[in-house]
Amino acid sequence: MPAPCGAGVFELPLLAGTALPADATWCWPGTYTVIEKAAAAVVVHTEPAAARLFYTTRWDGGWA
């Protein structure tokens, strides 16, 4: 099954548990959302056109 964006199926598992590449916001074609979770913050990266909608809301003292 192909990946939903230009990242190859072999690339997606390599991203888990490692630092994101500096160009994560524009290095793949297609629509995608990448969630980067660090000790101090959570960063949401989307493709430059922001075609994939992403919603957040306050929930239980935090965000969901």
C-alpha positions in Angstrom: 0.0 0.0 0.0 1.5 3.4 -1.0 2.1 6.1 1.7 -0.5 8.9 1.7 2.2 11.4 0.7 5.4 11.4 -1.2 7.3 9.7 1.6 8.1 6.2 0.7 6.8 3.3 2.8 10.4 2.6 3.8 10.8 6.2 5.1 7.9 6.3 7.5 9.1 3.8 10.1 12.5 5.5 10.0 10.9 8.8 11.3 9.5 7.1 14.4 11.5 7.8 17.5 14.1 10.0 15.8 14.5 13.7 15.3 12.6 15.0 12.3 14.5 16.3 9.3 14.8 20.1 9.2 12.8 20.1 5.9 9.9 17.9 7.2 7.4 20.6 6.3 8.3 20.7 2.6 10.4 17.6 1.7 7.5 15.4 0.5 4.8 16.1 -2.1 1.2 15.4 -1.2 -0.9 16.1 1.8 0.3 15.1 5.3 0.6 16.1 8.9 3.6 15.2 11.1 3.3 15.5 14.9 6.6 16.2 16.6 6.4 15.5 20.3 9.3 16.7 22.5 9.7 17.1 26.3 8.9 20.8 26.2 6.4 21.1 23.3 4.3 19.5 20.6 4.8 20.9 17.0 2.4 20.2 14.2 4.0 20.2 10.7 1.8 20.2 7.6 2.6 20.5 3.9 2.9 24.2 2.7 -0.6 24.3 1.2 -2.1 23.2 4.5 -4.6 21.0 2.5 -5.0 18.5 5.3 -7.1 20.0 8.0 -6.0 19.7 11.6 -8.2 20.6 14.6 -7.3 21.1 18.2 -9.4 21.7 21.3 -8.9 22.1 25.0 -9.5 18.9 26.9 -8.9 17.7 30.5 -6.4 20.5 31.3 -4.5 20.2 28.0 -5.1 20.0 24.3 -6.5 17.2 22.1 
